[in-house]
């Protein structure tokens, strides 16, 4: 008679790696899974199906700029075509007048299909107005609007007119123009820096989604692609803005938002400033011009150094009386005041040049009024900053006053520039913009003047001035991210540093600490949960948890993915969703390079850490989490036979991916409007039931029965969870039989509408959830969820592993609290 052993588990620790699953000496294996798909681990124990996504349309394809030459341009109200085509030169028109004050007209000479018209550096001299900036095209009979009219103001802006949402066919015309409607209240001359025209091609390009929360609390979704940013609100397209980065740079750009402004940082791109201009359809793109940028010596030949000039005034010090000067801690010999100022000047020069650290060649001049001017020339005296001298009269009544007339400055070039590189990252910290990762100064951080994020003036002698310091990592380290955590954390490509106190002062040198934690992978955002930072280690195979420990007074990182390392597959994006619904813990969602998502359920205080993979009929590309805790994604889908990137919203209560909802009336078995699923299988949801799968042809499917009302179509990836291999010797201490049979299973479910199991090497079978007398025929399964213990027995066959898989054969809700199985061997 075979021995029967009962096993029960809630599988809290998720899907373990093959290297971990045999570790029977740990607490994790018994509560884990050996495989899983499209499930979410629950912090209380058990798991649920992952839900689905809703489709909101495609992202932009690759853009191609249409060349504009001087011969194509007409500027009827001032300016020249040459200046308009020169990015570094503005044109200025006469004072705007009338309903169509034309700034520039383009005649391509042939019909062109245009999707975007750009006008940059545009502003009014006197007063701006809403809906005053206009783009139009010529139909052959009249001028028609090219997109909605936009606001113009007295600050130079970059505006983009779009023919429509992604997927729009563009506008085909030969002539296009920009104009100002002066009847709206816009007045004065108009300044314009540049114009451009763009065509959306048929080539797919990468696209990522990021959340934007406006100053008024409104949430929008920004979909960035090479050269463009599309703005959506709750999935509805609002506007487009220029985003001048390449596809290769797209994911490396670090966004940082404050109020209605989002900054974009990349070391090879002048810092970008995307501004929401008061409404969801009004956005501008400008490039940040930093002010008072400090100089750095990058090894060039420079002629812009400045000599220090200090002035010494003698009061009540007559001829033959003496004084001395103290310069940077050293005091001169006594200097005798002579009746001839030129002799006194020579004595000052000789006394100062006798100090160590002062080279010969000072220029000392008597300028009258008992005042002597010292210019620090000669040798290493020149072109550097000196501490202000102090003077002491060596008689009873005299005194000496010293003031700095001109501060010395070393020669160099701006520390931030196109040649030196732009900041790779910037974060708002303590009313400063703290930046780092320059191409030529990868270890340096630069902090702006407090309260003025684009002012880098380091020469004002107050604590709120800007400052720049090298973070002296033990090894060369390229700063890739900055995190305002409990202490300011600076993460490079090789190592982590942090500021030992929370003081950001120009008058106090920062005290840096250094952690042994490894660096961060470029292009993957870090996130936080339970006061810890999570980031993907450079190399893309490890998820790191970075936490400050008071005991060591340092940041210590743990390998957070060690138990499920096989699910960290060259990540490309990451974000955190707060606890919601039946998942009462944070979810860390990691988009992998293979198009899957790895989801980590985290509750560190309860030692809950469960990983699970998600795949889909396509490839996940990026994700973000909005202020309202909604997860937005971009995914690559096959649409009518071609690959394209689409915007989708995660729906934990949904069932299908890329779901498309429509209303069918009257009732019909032919469901059309599905052309984007051509050649693919879909399921249909209607009246609490699912039908399918059906293969779409010609944009339609034939259902088994007539459907009426709301019909939702989409793809479906079944959830599944397989428990660990059974090792009877480890579990019971008895000798293990080679072949085993799962002969009985009891699955505890909550609000479940679809359940199947697979055991003993056999295919999955559907498990009835209702007895015959409990079935209501006038409602669908989705309206009849089941809570309780569902028992199945009588399974045939043998396997060496004795595993049980819980899954589904058709869409529905699945929430498993615990699984019990009997294994005969």
C-alpha positions in Angstrom: 0.0 0.0 0.0 1.5 3.4 -1.0 2.5 5.9 1.6 0.4 9.2 1.4 1.9 12.4 2.6 0.0 15.7 2.9 1.6 19.0 2.0 0.1 22.5 2.5 1.5 25.9 1.7 0.4 29.5 1.0 3.4 30.2 -1.3 4.1 33.6 0.1 7.7 33.8 -1.2 6.8 33.6 -4.8 8.7 32.0 -7.6 12.2 30.8 -6.6 15.2 30.5 -8.8 16.4 27.0 -9.9 19.5 27.5 -7.8 17.4 28.2 -4.7 14.5 25.7 -5.0 16.6 22.8 -3.6 17.5 24.7 -0.4 15.3 22.6 1.9 17.2 24.0 4.9 15.6 27.4 4.5 12.2 28.6 5.4 11.5 29.9 1.9 11.2 26.7 -0.1 8.1 25.3 1.6 6.3 28.6 1.0 7.4 29.2 -2.5 6.7 28.2 -6.1 9.0 26.5 -8.6 7.2 28.3 -11.5 4.5 30.9 -12.0 3.0 33.2 -14.5 0.7 36.3 -14.4 0.1 36.1 -10.6 0.6 38.5 -7.8 1.8 37.2 -4.4 -0.4 38.3 -1.6 1.3 39.5 1.7 -1.2 37.5 3.8 -0.3 34.4 1.9 -1.4 32.9 -1.4 -1.7 34.6 -4.8 -4.1 36.1 -7.2 -4.3 36.5 -11.0 -2.6 39.6 -12.2 -5.5 41.2 -13.9 -5.2 42.8 -17.4 -4.6 46.0 -19.3 -6.7 48.5 -21.3 -5.6 49.8 -24.6 -5.5 53.6 -25.3 -3.9 53.8 -28.7 -0.5 53.7 -30.2 2.6 55.8 -29.6 4.4 57.8 -32.2 6.5 56.2 -34.9 9.8 57.6 -36.0 9.9 61.2 -37.1 11.6 62.6 -40.2 12.4 66.3 -40.5 11.3 68.0 -43.7 14.1 70.3 -44.9 13.3 74.0 -45.1 15.4 76.2 -47.3 15.6 80.0 -47.6 13.9 79.9 -51.0 10.8 78.2 -49.5 10.3 81.1 -46.9 8.3 84.3 -47.0 8.5 86.6 -44.1 6.1 89.5 -44.9 6.4 91.4 -41.5 10.2 91.4 -40.9 13.2 89.3 -40.5 15.3 87.3 -43.0 15.1 83.7 -44.1 18.8 83.3 -43.3 18.3 84.4 -39.7 15.2 82.3 -39.2 17.1 79.2 -40.4 20.1 80.0 -38.1 19.5 78.4 -34.6 21.6 81.1 -32.9 19.8 84.1 -34.4 16.4 85.6 -33.8 14.1 87.4 -36.1 12.0 90.3 -34.9 8.8 91.4 -36.7 7.0 94.7 -36.7 4.2 95.2 -34.2 1.5 92.6 -34.6 -1.8 93.7 -36.1 -5.0 92.1 -37.3 -6.4 88.6 -37.1 -3.7 87.0 -39.2 -0.3 88.7 -38.6 1.9 86.3 -40.6 5.3 85.4 -39.1 6.5 83.0 -41.8 5.1 81.1 -44.7 6.6 77.9 -46.1 6.1 76.8 -49.7 7.6 73.3 -50.1 7.1 73.4 -53.9 5.2 70.1 -53.8 2.6 68.5 -51.5 4.1 67.2 -48.2 2.4 65.2 -45.5 3.2 67.0 -42.3 2.4 65.8 -38.7 4.2 68.5 -36.7 5.0 72.2 -37.2 7.4 73.7 -34.6 8.1 77.3 -33.8 10.8 78.0 -31.2 11.9 81.0 -29.2 8.6 82.7 -30.0 7.3 85.6 -27.8 5.5 88.9 -27.8 7.3 92.1 -26.9 4.4 93.7 -25.0 1.6 91.3 -24.1 0.7 87.7 -24.8 -2.7 86.1 -25.1 -4.4 82.7 -25.1 -5.2 81.1 -28.5 -3.2 83.8 -30.3 -0.4 81.7 -31.9 -1.7 79.9 -35.0 -0.4 77.4 -37.6 -2.3 76.9 -40.9 -2.1 75.1 -44.2 -3.4 76.1 -47.6 -6.1 73.9 -49.1 -5.9 75.5 -52.5 -8.8 77.7 -51.7 -8.4 78.9 -48.1 -6.2 78.7 -45.1 -7.2 76.1 -42.5 -6.1 75.5 -39.0 -3.2 73.1 -38.4 -4.0 71.9 -34.9 -5.5 74.1 -32.1 -4.4 77.7 -31.6 -1.9 78.1 -28.8 -1.1 80.6 -26.1 1.7 83.1 -26.7 3.4 85.1 -23.9 6.3 87.4 -23.3 8.7 84.6 -22.5 10.5 82.8 -25.3 8.8 79.4 -25.8 9.1 76.4 -28.0 5.7 75.3 -29.3 4.6 72.3 -31.4 1.5 72.2 -33.5 0.2 68.6 -34.1 -2.1 67.4 -36.8 -3.7 65.0 -34.3 -3.1 62.1 -31.9 -0.6 59.3 -32.7 -2.0 57.4 -35.7 -3.4 60.5 -37.3 -2.7 60.6 -41.0 -1.1 64.1 -41.0 -2.1 67.0 -43.2 -1.1 67.0 -46.9 -0.5 70.4 -48.4 2.2 72.5 -50.2 2.0 75.6 -48.1 2.0 76.1 -44.4 2.3 79.3 -42.2 2.6 80.6 -38.7 0.7 83.7 -37.6 -0.4 85.7 -34.6 -4.0 86.7 -34.0 -3.5 90.2 -32.6 -7.3 90.6 -31.9 -6.9 88.3 -28.9 -4.9 90.9 -27.0 -1.4 89.8 -28.1 0.6 93.0 -28.8 4.0 94.2 -29.8 6.7 92.9 -32.0 7.1 89.1 -32.3 10.4 87.3 -31.8 11.1 83.9 -33.4 14.2 81.8 -33.1 13.5 78.9 -35.5 10.8 76.9 -37.3 10.5 73.2 -38.4 8.3 70.6 -40.0 8.1 66.9 -39.2 6.6 63.8 -40.8 5.7 60.6 -38.9 7.1 57.7 -40.8 6.0 54.1 -40.7 9.0 52.9 -38.8 8.5 51.7 -35.2 10.6 53.5 -32.5 10.9 53.0 -28.8 8.5 54.8 -26.5 8.3 55.1 -22.7 5.6 56.5 -20.4 6.2 58.8 -17.4 3.7 60.3 -15.0 3.3 64.1 -14.7 1.4 65.7 -11.8 0.6 69.3 -12.4 0.7 72.1 -9.8 -3.1 71.9 -9.5 -2.9 68.2 -8.8 -4.0 67.1 -12.3 -2.4 63.9 -13.6 -1.3 63.4 -17.1 0.7 60.7 -18.9 3.7 61.7 -20.9 4.7 59.3 -23.7 8.2 60.0 -24.8 9.7 58.9 -28.1 12.6 60.0 -30.2 12.0 63.7 -31.0 8.5 63.9 -29.4 6.4 63.9 -26.2 2.7 63.1 -26.5 0.6 64.2 -23.6 -2.4 62.1 -22.5 -5.0 62.7 -19.7 -6.6 59.5 -18.5 -5.5 57.9 -21.8 -7.0 60.7 -24.0 -4.5 62.5 -26.2 -4.2 66.3 -25.4 -1.2 67.7 -27.2 2.4 67.1 -28.3 5.7 68.8 -27.5 9.2 68.7 -28.9 11.6 66.3 -27.1 14.9 66.6 -28.9 16.6 63.3 -28.0 17.5 60.3 -30.1 16.1 56.8 -29.6 19.5 55.7 -28.0 19.3 58.6 -25.5 15.6 58.2 -24.7 15.8 55.9 -21.7 19.0 57.5 -20.3 17.4 60.9 -19.9 16.6 61.5 -16.2 13.4 63.4 -15.6 12.9 65.7 -12.6 9.6 67.5 -12.0 8.7 70.4 -9.8 5.3 72.1 -10.0 4.4 72.5 -13.7 7.9 72.0 -15.0 9.7 68.8 -15.9 13.5 68.9 -16.5 15.2 66.3 -18.6 18.9 65.6 -18.0 21.4 63.8 -20.3 25.2 64.4 -20.4 25.1 64.9 -24.2 21.9 67.0 -24.4 21.4 70.6 -23.3 19.1 70.3 -20.2 15.5 70.3 -21.4 12.6 72.1 -19.7 9.1 70.9 -20.5 6.5 73.3 -19.1 2.7 72.9 -18.7 1.4 76.3 -19.5 -1.7 76.2 -17.3 -3.8 73.6 -19.2 -3.5 70.1 -20.4 -3.3 71.1 -24.0 -0.7 73.9 -23.6 3.0 72.7 -23.3 6.3 74.3 -24.3 9.8 72.9 -24.6 12.8 75.1 -23.9 16.5 74.4 -23.3 17.8 75.5 -19.9 20.4 78.3 -20.0 22.3 78.2 -16.8 23.5 81.5 -15.4 26.9 82.4 -13.9 28.3 79.1 -14.7 31.7 78.6 -12.9 34.8 77.9 -14.9 36.9 74.8 -15.0 40.3 74.0 -16.4 39.8 71.2 -18.9 43.4 71.5 -20.3 42.8 74.1 -22.9 44.6 77.4 -23.6 42.6 80.2 -21.9 43.0 83.9 -21.8 40.0 84.8 -19.6 41.7 84.7 -16.2 41.2 87.7 -13.8 43.9 89.0 -11.4 43.0 89.8 -7.8 43.1 93.5 -6.9 43.0 94.6 -3.3 43.3 98.2 -1.9 45.1 99.2 1.3 44.2 102.5 2.9 46.3 103.9 5.8 44.6 106.1 8.4 46.6 108.2 10.9 49.9 106.6 9.9 52.4 109.4 9.1 55.8 109.3 7.6 58.3 106.9 9.4 55.5 105.2 11.3 55.0 101.5 10.6 52.3 98.9 9.7 52.2 95.3 8.6 50.0 93.2 6.3 48.8 89.6 6.9 48.1 87.5 3.8 46.7 84.0 4.0 48.1 83.4 7.5 51.5 85.0 6.9 52.5 88.5 8.3 55.0 90.8 6.6 57.9 92.5 8.3 57.1 96.0 9.5 56.6 98.4 6.6 57.7 102.0 7.0 55.3 104.7 5.8 57.3 107.2 3.7 56.3 110.7 2.8 56.6 109.7 -0.8 53.8 107.3 -1.8 55.9 105.7 -4.5 58.5 104.7 -1.9 55.7 103.3 0.4 54.3 101.3 -2.6 57.7 99.8 -3.2 58.0 98.9 0.4 54.6 97.1 0.3 55.6 95.2 -2.8 59.0 94.1 -1.3 57.4 93.0 2.0 54.6 91.0 0.3 57.0 89.3 -2.1 59.2 88.2 0.8 56.3 86.0 2.0 56.5 82.3 1.0 53.7 81.6 -1.4 53.9 85.0 -3.1 55.9 85.2 -6.3 57.8 88.2 -7.5 55.9 90.4 -9.9 53.2 92.1 -7.8 52.0 95.5 -9.1 51.6 98.0 -6.3 50.5 101.5 -7.2 49.7 104.6 -5.0 46.3 105.8 -6.2 46.0 108.7 -3.8 44.1 109.3 -0.6 46.6 107.2 1.4 45.5 104.3 -0.6 47.7 101.7 -2.4 46.4 99.2 -4.9 47.9 95.7 -5.1 47.3 93.8 -8.3 48.4 90.2 -7.9 50.5 89.8 -11.0 53.6 87.7 -11.8 54.1 83.9 -11.5 51.5 82.0 -9.7 50.0 85.2 -8.2 48.0 85.9 -11.3 44.6 84.7 -12.2 43.6 83.2 -8.9 41.5 84.0 -5.9 43.2 85.4 -2.8 42.0 85.8 0.8 41.5 89.4 1.7 44.5 90.8 3.6 44.4 92.2 7.1 46.5 95.2 8.1 47.7 96.3 11.5 49.0 99.8 12.4 52.1 99.6 14.6 51.5 103.0 16.2 49.0 104.0 18.9 46.3 105.7 16.8 46.5 104.4 13.3 44.6 101.7 11.5 44.6 99.9 8.2 41.6 99.1 6.0 41.8 96.5 3.2 39.1 95.9 0.7 38.8 93.7 -2.4 38.3 95.7 -5.5 38.3 92.7 -7.9 38.3 89.0 -7.1 40.8 86.9 -8.8 39.6 84.1 -11.1 41.4 81.3 -12.7 41.0 81.0 -16.4 39.0 78.2 -17.9 35.8 77.3 -19.7 32.3 76.9 -18.4 32.0 73.7 -16.4 28.7 73.0 -18.2 28.6 73.4 -21.9 28.1 71.5 -25.1 31.8 70.6 -25.2 32.2 69.8 -21.5 28.9 68.0 -21.2 25.6 68.7 -19.5 24.4 67.2 -16.2 23.4 63.6 -16.4 21.0 63.9 -13.4 19.4 66.7 -11.4 17.3 66.6 -8.3 15.5 69.4 -6.3 16.9 69.3 -2.8 16.5 72.0 -0.1 15.4 74.6 -2.7 18.5 73.9 -4.8 18.9 72.0 -8.0 21.7 69.5 -7.3 23.3 68.0 -10.4 26.0 65.6 -11.4 27.6 63.3 -14.0 29.1 65.8 -16.4 31.1 64.2 -19.3 34.3 65.9 -18.2 33.6 66.0 -14.5 31.7 62.7 -13.9 32.5 62.7 -10.1 31.4 66.3 -9.4 28.1 67.5 -8.0 27.0 71.1 -8.6 24.3 72.8 -6.5 22.5 75.9 -7.6 21.9 79.1 -5.6 19.2 78.3 -3.1 15.8 79.3 -4.4 17.2 79.9 -8.0 17.6 76.5 -9.7 19.4 77.8 -12.8 21.8 80.2 -11.2 25.2 78.7 -10.5 26.9 81.7 -9.0 29.6 80.4 -6.7 31.2 83.9 -6.2 28.8 85.3 -3.7 30.1 84.9 -0.1 27.0 83.6 1.5 25.8 80.1 2.5 23.0 80.1 -0.1 25.4 80.6 -3.0 26.0 77.8 -5.5 28.8 75.4 -5.0 30.6 72.6 -6.8 32.6 69.8 -5.2 34.3 66.6 -6.4 32.9 63.5 -4.7 36.2 61.8 -4.1 35.2 58.2 -4.7 38.0 55.6 -4.0 37.7 54.7 -7.7 36.7 56.7 -10.7 32.9 56.9 -10.6 30.4 58.4 -13.1 27.4 59.8 -11.2 24.2 58.4 -12.5 21.6 59.2 -10.0 20.9 61.3 -6.9 18.3 60.4 -4.3 17.1 62.7 -1.6 16.6 59.9 1.0 17.2 60.3 4.8 20.6 61.6 3.7 21.5 62.7 0.2 22.6 59.6 -1.7 24.8 59.8 -4.8 24.9 56.7 -6.9 27.5 56.2 -9.6 28.2 53.4 -12.1 30.6 51.7 -9.6 29.8 52.9 -6.1 27.5 54.8 -3.7 28.3 57.9 -1.7 26.2 60.0 0.6 26.2 63.3 2.4 26.9 62.7 6.1 24.6 65.6 7.2 21.7 67.3 5.7 23.5 70.7 5.2 23.8 72.0 1.7 25.9 75.1 2.3 28.4 77.0 0.1 30.4 78.0 3.2 30.8 74.5 4.6 32.6 71.8 2.7 30.4 68.7 2.5 31.3 65.6 4.4 30.9 62.6 2.1 30.6 59.0 3.2 31.2 56.1 1.0 29.4 52.7 0.8 30.7 49.5 -0.6 27.4 49.1 -2.4 27.8 48.6 -6.2 26.7 51.1 -8.8 23.4 51.5 -10.7 22.5 50.5 -14.2 22.1 53.5 -16.6 18.6 54.2 -17.7 16.7 52.3 -15.0 15.1 54.5 -12.4 15.5 53.8 -8.8 12.5 53.7 -6.4 11.8 53.4 -2.7 9.7 51.4 -0.3 9.6 51.2 3.4 12.4 53.8 3.7 14.7 51.7 1.5 16.0 52.5 -2.0 15.7 49.8 -4.7 17.9 50.0 -7.8 19.2 47.7 -10.5 22.9 47.0 -10.2 25.1 48.0 -13.1 25.2 44.9 -15.3 21.5 44.3 -15.0 21.3 41.0 -13.2 20.7 42.0 -9.6 18.1 44.1 -7.7 19.7 46.0 -4.9 18.0 47.2 -1.6 19.9 50.1 -0.1 19.3 51.1 3.5 20.9 53.3 6.0 22.0 51.6 9.2 22.7 53.7 12.3 24.9 51.0 13.7 27.4 51.3 10.9 26.5 54.9 10.1 26.6 53.9 6.4 24.4 52.8 3.6 24.4 49.0 3.2 22.9 47.2 0.2 21.5 43.7 0.1 20.8 41.5 -2.9 17.0 41.7 -2.9 16.7 39.3 -5.8 18.9 36.5 -4.6 16.0 34.0 -4.1 14.6 34.8 -7.6 17.6 35.9 -9.5 16.4 34.3 -12.8 13.6 36.8 -13.0 15.9 39.8 -13.2 16.6 39.9 -16.9 18.5 43.0 -18.1 15.8 45.4 -16.7 14.9 48.5 -18.7 12.4 50.2 -16.3 11.1 50.0 -12.8 8.5 51.7 -10.5 6.5 51.1 -7.4 2.8 50.8 -6.9 1.4 51.4 -3.5 -0.8 48.9 -1.8 -4.2 48.8 -3.4 -7.3 46.5 -3.5 -6.6 43.0 -2.2 -2.8 43.5 -2.4 -2.1 45.2 0.9 1.6 45.8 0.2 3.8 47.7 -2.2 4.4 46.2 -5.6 7.8 46.7 -7.2 7.3 46.3 -10.9 10.4 45.7 -13.1 10.2 45.7 -16.9 12.8 43.3 -18.2 14.8 43.5 -21.4 13.0 40.3 -22.8 9.6 42.1 -22.6 8.4 40.5 -19.4 7.6 42.2 -16.1 8.8 40.9 -12.8 6.5 41.9 -9.9 7.8 41.9 -6.3 5.3 42.0 -3.4 7.1 43.8 -0.6 6.4 44.1 3.1 9.8 44.3 4.7 8.6 44.6 8.2 6.8 41.2 7.9 9.6 39.6 5.8 7.3 39.3 2.9 9.1 39.3 -0.5 7.5 37.3 -3.3 8.5 37.5 -7.0 6.3 36.5 -9.9 6.8 36.9 -13.7 4.3 38.4 -16.1 4.3 37.8 -19.8 1.9 39.0 -22.4 1.0 38.5 -26.1 3.7 41.0 -27.0 6.4 42.8 -25.1 6.2 45.2 -22.2 8.4 48.2 -22.8 8.0 50.7 -19.9 5.8 51.6 -17.0 5.0 54.4 -14.6 2.8 54.9 -11.6 0.6 58.0 -11.3 -0.1 60.1 -8.2 -3.5 58.3 -8.0 -1.6 55.0 -8.0 -2.5 54.0 -11.5 0.0 51.9 -13.5 0.5 53.0 -17.1 2.5 51.0 -19.5 3.8 51.0 -23.1 3.8 47.6 -24.8 4.8 46.4 -28.2 1.9 44.6 -29.9 1.4 43.1 -33.3 -1.3 45.3 -34.9 -2.7 44.1 -38.2 0.5 42.2 -38.9 2.9 45.0 -37.9 4.7 45.7 -34.6 3.9 49.0 -32.8 4.2 50.5 -29.4 0.9 51.2 -27.6 -0.2 53.0 -24.4 -2.0 50.8 -21.9 -3.3 51.1 -18.3 -3.0 48.2 -15.9 -6.3 47.1 -14.5 -6.1 44.7 -11.5 -9.8 44.1 -11.8 -9.6 43.3 -15.5 -9.1 40.0 -17.2 -7.7 40.6 -20.7 -4.7 42.4 -22.0 -4.8 45.3 -24.5 -8.6 45.3 -23.9 -10.8 47.0 -26.4 -14.4 47.8 -25.3 -17.3 48.3 -27.7 -21.1 48.3 -27.8 -22.8 45.7 -29.9 -26.4 46.4 -30.9 -28.5 44.7 -32.0 -27.3 41.3 -30.9 -24.9 39.7 -33.3 -22.6 36.7 -33.5 -20.3 38.6 -35.8 -18.1 40.9 -33.7 -16.3 43.4 -35.9 -14.0 46.4 -35.2 -11.1 44.1 -34.3 -8.7 44.9 -37.1 -5.8 45.6 -34.9 -6.0 41.9 -33.7 -5.9 40.5 -37.2 -4.2 37.1 -37.3 -4.2 36.9 -33.5 -6.4 35.1 -31.0 -8.7 37.0 -28.7 -11.2 36.3 -26.0 -14.6 38.1 -25.7 -16.1 39.2 -22.4 -19.9 39.8 -22.4 -22.6 39.7 -19.8 -20.5 38.0 -17.1 -19.1 35.3 -19.5 -16.1 34.7 -21.7 -16.1 33.3 -25.2 -13.2 32.1 -27.2 -10.5 32.0 -28.1 -11.2 33.1 -31.7 -8.7 34.0 -34.4 -9.4 37.4 -35.9 -9.7 37.7 -39.7 -10.8 40.7 -41.6 -11.2 42.6 -38.4 -14.0 40.3 -37.1 -14.7 37.0 -35.4 -17.7 34.7 -35.4 -18.8 34.0 -31.9 -20.6 30.8 -30.8 -23.7 32.8 -30.0 -25.1 36.3 -30.5 -23.7 38.9 -28.1 -25.3 42.2 -27.2 -24.3 45.2 -25.1 -20.8 45.8 -23.9 -18.3 43.4 -25.4 -14.6 43.5 -24.4 -12.0 41.9 -26.6 -8.4 41.2 -25.8 -5.6 38.8 -25.5 -5.1 36.5 -22.5 -2.2 34.9 -20.8 -3.4 32.3 -18.2 -2.2 32.7 -14.7 -0.4 29.7 -13.3 1.4 28.6 -10.1 3.5 25.4 -9.7 4.6 24.3 -6.3 8.2 22.9 -5.5 9.4 19.5 -6.3 8.6 16.9 -3.6 11.5 15.4 -1.7 10.0 12.9 0.7 13.3 12.1 2.4 13.6 15.8 3.3 9.9 16.2 4.2 9.3 12.9 6.1 12.7 11.4 6.8 11.5 8.3 4.9 13.3 6.8 1.9 12.0 8.5 -1.2 10.2 6.6 -4.0 11.3 7.6 -7.5 7.7 8.0 -8.8 5.0 10.0 -7.1 1.3 10.7 -7.7 -0.7 13.7 -6.6 -3.9 11.9 -5.7 -5.8 14.7 -4.1 -5.8 18.5 -4.0 -7.7 21.0 -1.9 -7.5 24.6 -3.1 -8.7 27.3 -0.7 -10.1 30.1 -2.9 -11.7 33.5 -2.4 -14.1 35.2 -4.9 -12.9 32.9 -7.7 -14.7 32.3 -11.0 -12.3 30.1 -12.9 -10.0 27.3 -11.7 -8.0 24.5 -13.3 -5.2 22.2 -12.1 -2.6 20.1 -13.7 -0.9 17.1 -12.0 1.1 14.0 -12.7 2.3 15.2 -16.1 -1.3 15.5 -17.5 -2.8 18.5 -19.1 -4.7 21.0 -17.0 -8.4 20.2 -16.4 -11.1 22.6 -15.4 -12.4 22.3 -11.8 -16.1 22.9 -11.3 -16.7 25.6 -8.7 -20.4 25.1 -8.2 -22.6 22.1 -7.5 -25.4 21.6 -10.0 -28.0 23.0 -7.6 -26.1 26.2 -6.9 -25.7 27.3 -10.5 -27.7 30.3 -11.6 -28.3 30.1 -15.4 -29.4 33.7 -15.9 -26.0 35.2 -14.9 -22.5 34.5 -16.1 -19.7 33.0 -14.1 -18.2 36.4 -13.3 -21.3 37.2 -11.4 -21.1 34.0 -9.3 -17.7 34.0 -7.5 -16.9 31.2 -5.1 -15.2 31.3 -1.7 -14.3 28.1 0.0 -12.2 24.9 -0.2 -12.4 23.2 -3.6 -11.4 19.6 -3.6 -10.2 17.4 -6.6 -9.2 13.8 -6.5 -8.8 10.8 -8.7 -5.8 12.1 -10.7 -3.9 9.4 -12.6 -0.3 9.0 -13.7 3.1 9.4 -11.9 6.0 11.9 -12.1 9.3 12.1 -10.3 8.5 15.7 -9.0 5.0 15.3 -7.5 4.2 18.9 -8.4 0.8 20.5 -8.7 0.0 23.5 -11.0 -3.0 25.8 -10.3 -4.0 27.6 -13.4 -7.1 28.5 -15.6 -8.4 27.3 -18.9 -10.5 30.4 -19.5 -10.4 34.0 -18.1 -11.9 34.8 -14.8 -11.0 35.8 -11.2 -8.5 33.6 -9.4 -7.5 34.2 -5.7 -5.8 31.3 -4.0 -5.3 31.4 -0.2 -3.6 28.1 0.3 -3.0 24.8 -1.5 -3.1 21.3 0.1 -2.2 18.2 -1.7 -1.8 14.5 -0.9 1.1 12.7 -2.6 1.3 8.9 -2.9 4.7 7.3 -3.3 
